[in-house]
Amino acid sequence: MSEDIQGWFAGRVPGEWFIDPVEVTTDREEVLVVGRLAPPRLEEGASGDAVAAAEHARIEGHRSDTRDQRIRIAQEAEARFGRKVSWGARCGESGMLFTHLAVATMTRLRLKERLVLDTLIDAGVARSRSDAVAWCVRLVAKHQDEWLGELRDALGAVEEVRKRGPE
């Protein structure tokens, strides 16, 4: 389903908005769409503060200029995929999420944090999000990224086998 969502947004988001394809991240409740904006033109040797201010201004301008169209696209996607749509943009080293959910579990978690819990449930490591949170708290998270990457790769392989099904 996430490939379908990725493809839909790639086709639906106006091409002139971003300099790269949009990054679409999904979980069971939310679709987060983030695009990279063209960097602002500054004088050679501009200070770091000037660069940061210009990048933030570029993001804020995009947010304001595209608000009505983003709302229309989000409404279409929400009707189609049954998930809330959130938006964000990056410019240079700066980034901002305009709208995004905090879904209640035991605490309020953002999309990337919920993806961790859902991966543990999908893999059978935990029975529920509450159980997954307790498991994470007990785990010293120093190897979290490496381990979850391996788990997602394994789940991807399982999904491929499921798609092929019996012959």
Chimera marker file (.cmm) of the C-alpha trace (Angstrom):
<marker_set name="trace">
<marker id="1" x="0.000" y="0.000" z="0.000" r="1" g="1" b="0" radius="0.5"/>
<marker id="2" x="2.811" y="2.500" z="0.781" r="1" g="1" b="0" radius="0.5"/>
<marker id="3" x="4.149" y="2.169" z="-2.799" r="1" g="1" b="0" radius="0.5"/>
<marker id="4" x="0.660" y="3.063" z="-4.045" r="1" g="1" b="0" radius="0.5"/>
<marker id="5" x="0.608" y="6.085" z="-1.720" r="1" g="1" b="0" radius="0.5"/>
<marker id="6" x="4.140" y="7.106" z="-2.780" r="1" g="1" b="0" radius="0.5"/>
<marker id="7" x="3.174" y="6.866" z="-6.443" r="1" g="1" b="0" radius="0.5"/>
<marker id="8" x="-0.058" y="8.781" z="-5.946" r="1" g="1" b="0" radius="0.5"/>
<marker id="9" x="1.722" y="11.697" z="-4.272" r="1" g="1" b="0" radius="0.5"/>
<marker id="10" x="4.498" y="11.641" z="-6.892" r="1" g="1" b="0" radius="0.5"/>
<marker id="11" x="1.797" y="12.136" z="-9.518" r="1" g="1" b="0" radius="0.5"/>
<marker id="12" x="-0.431" y="14.524" z="-7.574" r="1" g="1" b="0" radius="0.5"/>
<marker id="13" x="2.009" y="17.012" z="-6.001" r="1" g="1" b="0" radius="0.5"/>
<marker id="14" x="2.823" y="19.748" z="-8.538" r="1" g="1" b="0" radius="0.5"/>
<marker id="15" x="6.259" y="19.195" z="-10.054" r="1" g="1" b="0" radius="0.5"/>
<marker id="16" x="7.322" y="22.810" z="-9.617" r="1" g="1" b="0" radius="0.5"/>
<marker id="17" x="6.991" y="22.695" z="-5.835" r="1" g="1" b="0" radius="0.5"/>
<marker id="18" x="10.131" y="20.698" z="-5.059" r="1" g="1" b="0" radius="0.5"/>
<marker id="19" x="13.532" y="20.051" z="-6.622" r="1" g="1" b="0" radius="0.5"/>
<marker id="20" x="13.522" y="16.319" z="-5.733" r="1" g="1" b="0" radius="0.5"/>
<marker id="21" x="10.771" y="13.694" z="-5.586" r="1" g="1" b="0" radius="0.5"/>
<marker id="22" x="8.688" y="14.009" z="-2.423" r="1" g="1" b="0" radius="0.5"/>
<marker id="23" x="9.585" y="11.799" z="0.524" r="1" g="1" b="0" radius="0.5"/>
<marker id="24" x="6.470" y="9.960" z="1.679" r="1" g="1" b="0" radius="0.5"/>
<marker id="25" x="6.456" y="8.177" z="5.035" r="1" g="1" b="0" radius="0.5"/>
<marker id="26" x="3.383" y="6.267" z="6.198" r="1" g="1" b="0" radius="0.5"/>
<marker id="27" x="2.055" y="4.365" z="9.134" r="1" g="1" b="0" radius="0.5"/>
<marker id="28" x="-1.464" y="3.182" z="10.017" r="1" g="1" b="0" radius="0.5"/>
<marker id="29" x="-2.771" y="6.684" z="10.828" r="1" g="1" b="0" radius="0.5"/>
<marker id="30" x="-0.718" y="9.201" z="8.895" r="1" g="1" b="0" radius="0.5"/>
<marker id="31" x="0.939" y="10.000" z="5.593" r="1" g="1" b="0" radius="0.5"/>
<marker id="32" x="3.807" y="12.476" z="5.930" r="1" g="1" b="0" radius="0.5"/>
<marker id="33" x="4.825" y="14.242" z="2.698" r="1" g="1" b="0" radius="0.5"/>
<marker id="34" x="8.091" y="16.207" z="2.763" r="1" g="1" b="0" radius="0.5"/>
<marker id="35" x="9.756" y="17.913" z="-0.185" r="1" g="1" b="0" radius="0.5"/>
<marker id="36" x="13.062" y="19.694" z="-0.757" r="1" g="1" b="0" radius="0.5"/>
<marker id="37" x="12.882" y="23.330" z="-1.869" r="1" g="1" b="0" radius="0.5"/>
<marker id="38" x="15.417" y="25.067" z="-4.079" r="1" g="1" b="0" radius="0.5"/>
<marker id="39" x="18.036" y="26.865" z="-1.994" r="1" g="1" b="0" radius="0.5"/>
<marker id="40" x="17.781" y="30.652" z="-1.781" r="1" g="1" b="0" radius="0.5"/>
<marker id="41" x="20.319" y="32.784" z="-3.650" r="1" g="1" b="0" radius="0.5"/>
<marker id="42" x="22.645" y="34.582" z="-1.294" r="1" g="1" b="0" radius="0.5"/>
<marker id="43" x="25.770" y="36.647" z="-1.702" r="1" g="1" b="0" radius="0.5"/>
<marker id="44" x="29.016" y="34.694" z="-1.710" r="1" g="1" b="0" radius="0.5"/>
<marker id="45" x="30.257" y="34.168" z="1.844" r="1" g="1" b="0" radius="0.5"/>
<marker id="46" x="26.910" y="34.877" z="3.553" r="1" g="1" b="0" radius="0.5"/>
<marker id="47" x="26.964" y="34.124" z="7.271" r="1" g="1" b="0" radius="0.5"/>
<marker id="48" x="25.413" y="30.961" z="8.695" r="1" g="1" b="0" radius="0.5"/>
<marker id="49" x="22.706" y="33.072" z="10.320" r="1" g="1" b="0" radius="0.5"/>
<marker id="50" x="21.832" y="34.672" z="6.969" r="1" g="1" b="0" radius="0.5"/>
<marker id="51" x="21.674" y="31.270" z="5.287" r="1" g="1" b="0" radius="0.5"/>
<marker id="52" x="19.445" y="29.837" z="8.033" r="1" g="1" b="0" radius="0.5"/>
<marker id="53" x="17.146" y="32.891" z="7.907" r="1" g="1" b="0" radius="0.5"/>
<marker id="54" x="16.869" y="32.632" z="4.111" r="1" g="1" b="0" radius="0.5"/>
<marker id="55" x="16.105" y="28.898" z="4.269" r="1" g="1" b="0" radius="0.5"/>
<marker id="56" x="13.409" y="29.390" z="6.915" r="1" g="1" b="0" radius="0.5"/>
<marker id="57" x="11.905" y="32.251" z="4.898" r="1" g="1" b="0" radius="0.5"/>
<marker id="58" x="11.833" y="30.020" z="1.797" r="1" g="1" b="0" radius="0.5"/>
<marker id="59" x="10.046" y="27.265" z="3.751" r="1" g="1" b="0" radius="0.5"/>
<marker id="60" x="7.544" y="29.695" z="5.321" r="1" g="1" b="0" radius="0.5"/>
<marker id="61" x="6.840" y="31.220" z="1.906" r="1" g="1" b="0" radius="0.5"/>
<marker id="62" x="6.196" y="27.790" z="0.414" r="1" g="1" b="0" radius="0.5"/>
<marker id="63" x="3.934" y="26.918" z="3.323" r="1" g="1" b="0" radius="0.5"/>
<marker id="64" x="1.868" y="30.049" z="2.876" r="1" g="1" b="0" radius="0.5"/>
<marker id="65" x="1.796" y="30.010" z="-0.939" r="1" g="1" b="0" radius="0.5"/>
<marker id="66" x="0.702" y="26.368" z="-1.229" r="1" g="1" b="0" radius="0.5"/>
<marker id="67" x="-1.689" y="26.120" z="1.738" r="1" g="1" b="0" radius="0.5"/>
<marker id="68" x="-4.967" y="25.958" z="-0.211" r="1" g="1" b="0" radius="0.5"/>
<marker id="69" x="-3.659" y="23.465" z="-2.744" r="1" g="1" b="0" radius="0.5"/>
<marker id="70" x="-2.058" y="21.296" z="-0.044" r="1" g="1" b="0" radius="0.5"/>
<marker id="71" x="-5.393" y="21.174" z="1.778" r="1" g="1" b="0" radius="0.5"/>
<marker id="72" x="-7.178" y="20.035" z="-1.412" r="1" g="1" b="0" radius="0.5"/>
<marker id="73" x="-4.544" y="17.354" z="-2.102" r="1" g="1" b="0" radius="0.5"/>
<marker id="74" x="-4.703" y="16.178" z="1.526" r="1" g="1" b="0" radius="0.5"/>
<marker id="75" x="-8.505" y="15.895" z="1.399" r="1" g="1" b="0" radius="0.5"/>
<marker id="76" x="-8.285" y="13.781" z="-1.776" r="1" g="1" b="0" radius="0.5"/>
<marker id="77" x="-5.613" y="11.544" z="-0.229" r="1" g="1" b="0" radius="0.5"/>
<marker id="78" x="-7.475" y="11.184" z="3.082" r="1" g="1" b="0" radius="0.5"/>
<marker id="79" x="-10.590" y="10.046" z="1.222" r="1" g="1" b="0" radius="0.5"/>
<marker id="80" x="-8.550" y="7.644" z="-0.911" r="1" g="1" b="0" radius="0.5"/>
<marker id="81" x="-6.219" y="6.144" z="1.712" r="1" g="1" b="0" radius="0.5"/>
<marker id="82" x="-8.145" y="6.612" z="4.979" r="1" g="1" b="0" radius="0.5"/>
<marker id="83" x="-5.219" y="8.317" z="6.731" r="1" g="1" b="0" radius="0.5"/>
<marker id="84" x="-4.508" y="11.880" z="7.771" r="1" g="1" b="0" radius="0.5"/>
<marker id="85" x="-2.003" y="13.729" z="5.595" r="1" g="1" b="0" radius="0.5"/>
<marker id="86" x="0.773" y="15.842" z="7.067" r="1" g="1" b="0" radius="0.5"/>
<marker id="87" x="3.188" y="18.136" z="5.227" r="1" g="1" b="0" radius="0.5"/>
<marker id="88" x="6.696" y="19.429" z="5.623" r="1" g="1" b="0" radius="0.5"/>
<marker id="89" x="9.568" y="20.941" z="3.649" r="1" g="1" b="0" radius="0.5"/>
<marker id="90" x="13.352" y="21.071" z="3.695" r="1" g="1" b="0" radius="0.5"/>
<marker id="91" x="15.619" y="23.748" z="2.325" r="1" g="1" b="0" radius="0.5"/>
<marker id="92" x="19.377" y="23.412" z="2.654" r="1" g="1" b="0" radius="0.5"/>
<marker id="93" x="20.067" y="22.378" z="6.239" r="1" g="1" b="0" radius="0.5"/>
<marker id="94" x="16.678" y="23.629" z="7.492" r="1" g="1" b="0" radius="0.5"/>
<marker id="95" x="13.462" y="21.661" z="7.778" r="1" g="1" b="0" radius="0.5"/>
<marker id="96" x="9.967" y="22.155" z="9.127" r="1" g="1" b="0" radius="0.5"/>
<marker id="97" x="6.851" y="20.027" z="9.528" r="1" g="1" b="0" radius="0.5"/>
<marker id="98" x="3.770" y="22.155" z="8.885" r="1" g="1" b="0" radius="0.5"/>
<marker id="99" x="1.123" y="19.776" z="10.113" r="1" g="1" b="0" radius="0.5"/>
<marker id="100" x="1.635" y="16.401" z="11.693" r="1" g="1" b="0" radius="0.5"/>
<marker id="101" x="-0.210" y="14.100" z="14.022" r="1" g="1" b="0" radius="0.5"/>
<marker id="102" x="0.575" y="13.045" z="17.526" r="1" g="1" b="0" radius="0.5"/>
<marker id="103" x="-1.422" y="9.823" z="17.906" r="1" g="1" b="0" radius="0.5"/>
<marker id="104" x="-2.266" y="8.789" z="21.443" r="1" g="1" b="0" radius="0.5"/>
<marker id="105" x="-0.790" y="5.491" z="22.547" r="1" g="1" b="0" radius="0.5"/>
<marker id="106" x="0.645" y="5.476" z="26.034" r="1" g="1" b="0" radius="0.5"/>
<marker id="107" x="2.234" y="8.812" z="25.182" r="1" g="1" b="0" radius="0.5"/>
<marker id="108" x="2.005" y="11.069" z="22.158" r="1" g="1" b="0" radius="0.5"/>
<marker id="109" x="4.333" y="9.793" z="19.463" r="1" g="1" b="0" radius="0.5"/>
<marker id="110" x="5.283" y="11.182" z="16.072" r="1" g="1" b="0" radius="0.5"/>
<marker id="111" x="5.198" y="9.092" z="12.903" r="1" g="1" b="0" radius="0.5"/>
<marker id="112" x="8.791" y="7.853" z="13.012" r="1" g="1" b="0" radius="0.5"/>
<marker id="113" x="8.353" y="6.719" z="16.622" r="1" g="1" b="0" radius="0.5"/>
<marker id="114" x="5.085" y="4.886" z="15.809" r="1" g="1" b="0" radius="0.5"/>
<marker id="115" x="6.827" y="3.121" z="12.915" r="1" g="1" b="0" radius="0.5"/>
<marker id="116" x="9.243" y="1.604" z="15.445" r="1" g="1" b="0" radius="0.5"/>
<marker id="117" x="6.340" y="0.231" z="17.501" r="1" g="1" b="0" radius="0.5"/>
<marker id="118" x="4.446" y="-1.065" z="14.444" r="1" g="1" b="0" radius="0.5"/>
<marker id="119" x="7.558" y="-2.878" z="13.176" r="1" g="1" b="0" radius="0.5"/>
<marker id="120" x="7.881" y="-4.683" z="16.512" r="1" g="1" b="0" radius="0.5"/>
<marker id="121" x="4.204" y="-5.708" z="16.364" r="1" g="1" b="0" radius="0.5"/>
<marker id="122" x="4.408" y="-6.803" z="12.715" r="1" g="1" b="0" radius="0.5"/>
<marker id="123" x="7.446" y="-8.938" z="13.515" r="1" g="1" b="0" radius="0.5"/>
<marker id="124" x="5.736" y="-10.571" z="16.495" r="1" g="1" b="0" radius="0.5"/>
<marker id="125" x="8.150" y="-9.063" z="19.028" r="1" g="1" b="0" radius="0.5"/>
<marker id="126" x="5.266" y="-7.271" z="20.789" r="1" g="1" b="0" radius="0.5"/>
<marker id="127" x="1.496" y="-7.850" z="20.983" r="1" g="1" b="0" radius="0.5"/>
<marker id="128" x="0.431" y="-4.187" z="21.110" r="1" g="1" b="0" radius="0.5"/>
<marker id="129" x="1.825" y="-0.679" z="20.993" r="1" g="1" b="0" radius="0.5"/>
<marker id="130" x="1.788" y="-0.587" z="24.799" r="1" g="1" b="0" radius="0.5"/>
<marker id="131" x="3.776" y="-3.808" z="24.911" r="1" g="1" b="0" radius="0.5"/>
<marker id="132" x="6.169" y="-2.439" z="22.266" r="1" g="1" b="0" radius="0.5"/>
<marker id="133" x="6.748" y="0.757" z="24.273" r="1" g="1" b="0" radius="0.5"/>
<marker id="134" x="7.531" y="-1.281" z="27.397" r="1" g="1" b="0" radius="0.5"/>
<marker id="135" x="9.921" y="-3.462" z="25.361" r="1" g="1" b="0" radius="0.5"/>
<marker id="136" x="11.682" y="-0.355" z="24.001" r="1" g="1" b="0" radius="0.5"/>
<marker id="137" x="12.051" y="1.163" z="27.463" r="1" g="1" b="0" radius="0.5"/>
<marker id="138" x="13.752" y="-2.007" z="28.713" r="1" g="1" b="0" radius="0.5"/>
<marker id="139" x="16.072" y="-2.077" z="25.730" r="1" g="1" b="0" radius="0.5"/>
<marker id="140" x="19.206" y="-0.005" z="25.770" r="1" g="1" b="0" radius="0.5"/>
<marker id="141" x="18.712" y="1.573" z="22.353" r="1" g="1" b="0" radius="0.5"/>
<marker id="142" x="22.336" y="1.812" z="21.307" r="1" g="1" b="0" radius="0.5"/>
<marker id="143" x="21.890" y="-0.562" z="18.335" r="1" g="1" b="0" radius="0.5"/>
<marker id="144" x="18.291" y="0.349" z="17.512" r="1" g="1" b="0" radius="0.5"/>
<marker id="145" x="18.781" y="1.599" z="13.940" r="1" g="1" b="0" radius="0.5"/>
<marker id="146" x="20.867" y="-1.366" z="12.837" r="1" g="1" b="0" radius="0.5"/>
<marker id="147" x="18.534" y="-3.943" z="14.385" r="1" g="1" b="0" radius="0.5"/>
<marker id="148" x="15.320" y="-2.367" z="13.071" r="1" g="1" b="0" radius="0.5"/>
<marker id="149" x="16.835" y="-2.099" z="9.585" r="1" g="1" b="0" radius="0.5"/>
<marker id="150" x="17.577" y="-5.830" z="9.678" r="1" g="1" b="0" radius="0.5"/>
<marker id="151" x="14.041" y="-6.512" z="10.932" r="1" g="1" b="0" radius="0.5"/>
<marker id="152" x="12.470" y="-4.401" z="8.156" r="1" g="1" b="0" radius="0.5"/>
<marker id="153" x="14.620" y="-6.185" z="5.555" r="1" g="1" b="0" radius="0.5"/>
<marker id="154" x="13.416" y="-9.513" z="6.905" r="1" g="1" b="0" radius="0.5"/>
<marker id="155" x="9.785" y="-8.340" z="6.855" r="1" g="1" b="0" radius="0.5"/>
<marker id="156" x="10.297" y="-7.179" z="3.257" r="1" g="1" b="0" radius="0.5"/>
<marker id="157" x="11.462" y="-10.662" z="2.340" r="1" g="1" b="0" radius="0.5"/>
<marker id="158" x="8.421" y="-12.172" z="4.079" r="1" g="1" b="0" radius="0.5"/>
<marker id="159" x="6.139" y="-9.776" z="2.182" r="1" g="1" b="0" radius="0.5"/>
<marker id="160" x="7.713" y="-10.822" z="-1.140" r="1" g="1" b="0" radius="0.5"/>
<marker id="161" x="7.073" y="-14.496" z="-0.339" r="1" g="1" b="0" radius="0.5"/>
<marker id="162" x="3.444" y="-13.665" z="0.577" r="1" g="1" b="0" radius="0.5"/>
<marker id="163" x="2.921" y="-11.821" z="-2.718" r="1" g="1" b="0" radius="0.5"/>
<marker id="164" x="4.169" y="-14.800" z="-4.738" r="1" g="1" b="0" radius="0.5"/>
<marker id="165" x="1.856" y="-17.140" z="-2.843" r="1" g="1" b="0" radius="0.5"/>
<marker id="166" x="1.528" y="-20.822" z="-3.650" r="1" g="1" b="0" radius="0.5"/>
<marker id="167" x="1.912" y="-21.682" z="-7.298" r="1" g="1" b="0" radius="0.5"/>
<link id1="1" id2="2" r="1" g="1" b="0" radius="0.2"/>
<link id1="2" id2="3" r="1" g="1" b="0" radius="0.2"/>
<link id1="3" id2="4" r="1" g="1" b="0" radius="0.2"/>
<link id1="4" id2="5" r="1" g="1" b="0" radius="0.2"/>
<link id1="5" id2="6" r="1" g="1" b="0" radius="0.2"/>
<link id1="6" id2="7" r="1" g="1" b="0" radius="0.2"/>
<link id1="7" id2="8" r="1" g="1" b="0" radius="0.2"/>
<link id1="8" id2="9" r="1" g="1" b="0" radius="0.2"/>
<link id1="9" id2="10" r="1" g="1" b="0" radius="0.2"/>
<link id1="10" id2="11" r="1" g="1" b="0" radius="0.2"/>
<link id1="11" id2="12" r="1" g="1" b="0" radius="0.2"/>
<link id1="12" id2="13" r="1" g="1" b="0" radius="0.2"/>
<link id1="13" id2="14" r="1" g="1" b="0" radius="0.2"/>
<link id1="14" id2="15" r="1" g="1" b="0" radius="0.2"/>
<link id1="15" id2="16" r="1" g="1" b="0" radius="0.2"/>
<link id1="16" id2="17" r="1" g="1" b="0" radius="0.2"/>
<link id1="17" id2="18" r="1" g="1" b="0" radius="0.2"/>
<link id1="18" id2="19" r="1" g="1" b="0" radius="0.2"/>
<link id1="19" id2="20" r="1" g="1" b="0" radius="0.2"/>
<link id1="20" id2="21" r="1" g="1" b="0" radius="0.2"/>
<link id1="21" id2="22" r="1" g="1" b="0" radius="0.2"/>
<link id1="22" id2="23" r="1" g="1" b="0" radius="0.2"/>
<link id1="23" id2="24" r="1" g="1" b="0" radius="0.2"/>
<link id1="24" id2="25" r="1" g="1" b="0" radius="0.2"/>
<link id1="25" id2="26" r="1" g="1" b="0" radius="0.2"/>
<link id1="26" id2="27" r="1" g="1" b="0" radius="0.2"/>
<link id1="27" id2="28" r="1" g="1" b="0" radius="0.2"/>
<link id1="28" id2="29" r="1" g="1" b="0" radius="0.2"/>
<link id1="29" id2="30" r="1" g="1" b="0" radius="0.2"/>
<link id1="30" id2="31" r="1" g="1" b="0" radius="0.2"/>
<link id1="31" id2="32" r="1" g="1" b="0" radius="0.2"/>
<link id1="32" id2="33" r="1" g="1" b="0" radius="0.2"/>
<link id1="33" id2="34" r="1" g="1" b="0" radius="0.2"/>
<link id1="34" id2="35" r="1" g="1" b="0" radius="0.2"/>
<link id1="35" id2="36" r="1" g="1" b="0" radius="0.2"/>
<link id1="36" id2="37" r="1" g="1" b="0" radius="0.2"/>
<link id1="37" id2="38" r="1" g="1" b="0" radius="0.2"/>
<link id1="38" id2="39" r="1" g="1" b="0" radius="0.2"/>
<link id1="39" id2="40" r="1" g="1" b="0" radius="0.2"/>
<link id1="40" id2="41" r="1" g="1" b="0" radius="0.2"/>
<link id1="41" id2="42" r="1" g="1" b="0" radius="0.2"/>
<link id1="42" id2="43" r="1" g="1" b="0" radius="0.2"/>
<link id1="43" id2="44" r="1" g="1" b="0" radius="0.2"/>
<link id1="44" id2="45" r="1" g="1" b="0" radius="0.2"/>
<link id1="45" id2="46" r="1" g="1" b="0" radius="0.2"/>
<link id1="46" id2="47" r="1" g="1" b="0" radius="0.2"/>
<link id1="47" id2="48" r="1" g="1" b="0" radius="0.2"/>
<link id1="48" id2="49" r="1" g="1" b="0" radius="0.2"/>
<link id1="49" id2="50" r="1" g="1" b="0" radius="0.2"/>
<link id1="50" id2="51" r="1" g="1" b="0" radius="0.2"/>
<link id1="51" id2="52" r="1" g="1" b="0" radius="0.2"/>
<link id1="52" id2="53" r="1" g="1" b="0" radius="0.2"/>
<link id1="53" id2="54" r="1" g="1" b="0" radius="0.2"/>
<link id1="54" id2="55" r="1" g="1" b="0" radius="0.2"/>
<link id1="55" id2="56" r="1" g="1" b="0" radius="0.2"/>
<link id1="56" id2="57" r="1" g="1" b="0" radius="0.2"/>
<link id1="57" id2="58" r="1" g="1" b="0" radius="0.2"/>
<link id1="58" id2="59" r="1" g="1" b="0" radius="0.2"/>
<link id1="59" id2="60" r="1" g="1" b="0" radius="0.2"/>
<link id1="60" id2="61" r="1" g="1" b="0" radius="0.2"/>
<link id1="61" id2="62" r="1" g="1" b="0" radius="0.2"/>
<link id1="62" id2="63" r="1" g="1" b="0" radius="0.2"/>
<link id1="63" id2="64" r="1" g="1" b="0" radius="0.2"/>
<link id1="64" id2="65" r="1" g="1" b="0" radius="0.2"/>
<link id1="65" id2="66" r="1" g="1" b="0" radius="0.2"/>
<link id1="66" id2="67" r="1" g="1" b="0" radius="0.2"/>
<link id1="67" id2="68" r="1" g="1" b="0" radius="0.2"/>
<link id1="68" id2="69" r="1" g="1" b="0" radius="0.2"/>
<link id1="69" id2="70" r="1" g="1" b="0" radius="0.2"/>
<link id1="70" id2="71" r="1" g="1" b="0" radius="0.2"/>
<link id1="71" id2="72" r="1" g="1" b="0" radius="0.2"/>
<link id1="72" id2="73" r="1" g="1" b="0" radius="0.2"/>
<link id1="73" id2="74" r="1" g="1" b="0" radius="0.2"/>
<link id1="74" id2="75" r="1" g="1" b="0" radius="0.2"/>
<link id1="75" id2="76" r="1" g="1" b="0" radius="0.2"/>
<link id1="76" id2="77" r="1" g="1" b="0" radius="0.2"/>
<link id1="77" id2="78" r="1" g="1" b="0" radius="0.2"/>
<link id1="78" id2="79" r="1" g="1" b="0" radius="0.2"/>
<link id1="79" id2="80" r="1" g="1" b="0" radius="0.2"/>
<link id1="80" id2="81" r="1" g="1" b="0" radius="0.2"/>
<link id1="81" id2="82" r="1" g="1" b="0" radius="0.2"/>
<link id1="82" id2="83" r="1" g="1" b="0" radius="0.2"/>
<link id1="83" id2="84" r="1" g="1" b="0" radius="0.2"/>
<link id1="84" id2="85" r="1" g="1" b="0" radius="0.2"/>
<link id1="85" id2="86" r="1" g="1" b="0" radius="0.2"/>
<link id1="86" id2="87" r="1" g="1" b="0" radius="0.2"/>
<link id1="87" id2="88" r="1" g="1" b="0" radius="0.2"/>
<link id1="88" id2="89" r="1" g="1" b="0" radius="0.2"/>
<link id1="89" id2="90" r="1" g="1" b="0" radius="0.2"/>
<link id1="90" id2="91" r="1" g="1" b="0" radius="0.2"/>
<link id1="91" id2="92" r="1" g="1" b="0" radius="0.2"/>
<link id1="92" id2="93" r="1" g="1" b="0" radius="0.2"/>
<link id1="93" id2="94" r="1" g="1" b="0" radius="0.2"/>
<link id1="94" id2="95" r="1" g="1" b="0" radius="0.2"/>
<link id1="95" id2="96" r="1" g="1" b="0" radius="0.2"/>
<link id1="96" id2="97" r="1" g="1" b="0" radius="0.2"/>
<link id1="97" id2="98" r="1" g="1" b="0" radius="0.2"/>
<link id1="98" id2="99" r="1" g="1" b="0" radius="0.2"/>
<link id1="99" id2="100" r="1" g="1" b="0" radius="0.2"/>
<link id1="100" id2="101" r="1" g="1" b="0" radius="0.2"/>
<link id1="101" id2="102" r="1" g="1" b="0" radius="0.2"/>
<link id1="102" id2="103" r="1" g="1" b="0" radius="0.2"/>
<link id1="103" id2="104" r="1" g="1" b="0" radius="0.2"/>
<link id1="104" id2="105" r="1" g="1" b="0" radius="0.2"/>
<link id1="105" id2="106" r="1" g="1" b="0" radius="0.2"/>
<link id1="106" id2="107" r="1" g="1" b="0" radius="0.2"/>
<link id1="107" id2="108" r="1" g="1" b="0" radius="0.2"/>
<link id1="108" id2="109" r="1" g="1" b="0" radius="0.2"/>
<link id1="109" id2="110" r="1" g="1" b="0" radius="0.2"/>
<link id1="110" id2="111" r="1" g="1" b="0" radius="0.2"/>
<link id1="111" id2="112" r="1" g="1" b="0" radius="0.2"/>
<link id1="112" id2="113" r="1" g="1" b="0" radius="0.2"/>
<link id1="113" id2="114" r="1" g="1" b="0" radius="0.2"/>
<link id1="114" id2="115" r="1" g="1" b="0" radius="0.2"/>
<link id1="115" id2="116" r="1" g="1" b="0" radius="0.2"/>
<link id1="116" id2="117" r="1" g="1" b="0" radius="0.2"/>
<link id1="117" id2="118" r="1" g="1" b="0" radius="0.2"/>
<link id1="118" id2="119" r="1" g="1" b="0" radius="0.2"/>
<link id1="119" id2="120" r="1" g="1" b="0" radius="0.2"/>
<link id1="120" id2="121" r="1" g="1" b="0" radius="0.2"/>
<link id1="121" id2="122" r="1" g="1" b="0" radius="0.2"/>
<link id1="122" id2="123" r="1" g="1" b="0" radius="0.2"/>
<link id1="123" id2="124" r="1" g="1" b="0" radius="0.2"/>
<link id1="124" id2="125" r="1" g="1" b="0" radius="0.2"/>
<link id1="125" id2="126" r="1" g="1" b="0" radius="0.2"/>
<link id1="126" id2="127" r="1" g="1" b="0" radius="0.2"/>
<link id1="127" id2="128" r="1" g="1" b="0" radius="0.2"/>
<link id1="128" id2="129" r="1" g="1" b="0" radius="0.2"/>
<link id1="129" id2="130" r="1" g="1" b="0" radius="0.2"/>
<link id1="130" id2="131" r="1" g="1" b="0" radius="0.2"/>
<link id1="131" id2="132" r="1" g="1" b="0" radius="0.2"/>
<link id1="132" id2="133" r="1" g="1" b="0" radius="0.2"/>
<link id1="133" id2="134" r="1" g="1" b="0" radius="0.2"/>
<link id1="134" id2="135" r="1" g="1" b="0" radius="0.2"/>
<link id1="135" id2="136" r="1" g="1" b="0" radius="0.2"/>
<link id1="136" id2="137" r="1" g="1" b="0" radius="0.2"/>
<link id1="137" id2="138" r="1" g="1" b="0" radius="0.2"/>
<link id1="138" id2="139" r="1" g="1" b="0" radius="0.2"/>
<link id1="139" id2="140" r="1" g="1" b="0" radius="0.2"/>
<link id1="140" id2="141" r="1" g="1" b="0" radius="0.2"/>
<link id1="141" id2="142" r="1" g="1" b="0" radius="0.2"/>
<link id1="142" id2="143" r="1" g="1" b="0" radius="0.2"/>
<link id1="143" id2="144" r="1" g="1" b="0" radius="0.2"/>
<link id1="144" id2="145" r="1" g="1" b="0" radius="0.2"/>
<link id1="145" id2="146" r="1" g="1" b="0" radius="0.2"/>
<link id1="146" id2="147" r="1" g="1" b="0" radius="0.2"/>
<link id1="147" id2="148" r="1" g="1" b="0" radius="0.2"/>
<link id1="148" id2="149" r="1" g="1" b="0" radius="0.2"/>
<link id1="149" id2="150" r="1" g="1" b="0" radius="0.2"/>
<link id1="150" id2="151" r="1" g="1" b="0" radius="0.2"/>
<link id1="151" id2="152" r="1" g="1" b="0" radius="0.2"/>
<link id1="152" id2="153" r="1" g="1" b="0" radius="0.2"/>
<link id1="153" id2="154" r="1" g="1" b="0" radius="0.2"/>
<link id1="154" id2="155" r="1" g="1" b="0" radius="0.2"/>
<link id1="155" id2="156" r="1" g="1" b="0" radius="0.2"/>
<link id1="156" id2="157" r="1" g="1" b="0" radius="0.2"/>
<link id1="157" id2="158" r="1" g="1" b="0" radius="0.2"/>
<link id1="158" id2="159" r="1" g="1" b="0" radius="0.2"/>
<link id1="159" id2="160" r="1" g="1" b="0" radius="0.2"/>
<link id1="160" id2="161" r="1" g="1" b="0" radius="0.2"/>
<link id1="161" id2="162" r="1" g="1" b="0" radius="0.2"/>
<link id1="162" id2="163" r="1" g="1" b="0" radius="0.2"/>
<link id1="163" id2="164" r="1" g="1" b="0" radius="0.2"/>
<link id1="164" id2="165" r="1" g="1" b="0" radius="0.2"/>
<link id1="165" id2="166" r="1" g="1" b="0" radius="0.2"/>
<link id1="166" id2="167" r="1" g="1" b="0" radius="0.2"/>
</marker_set>
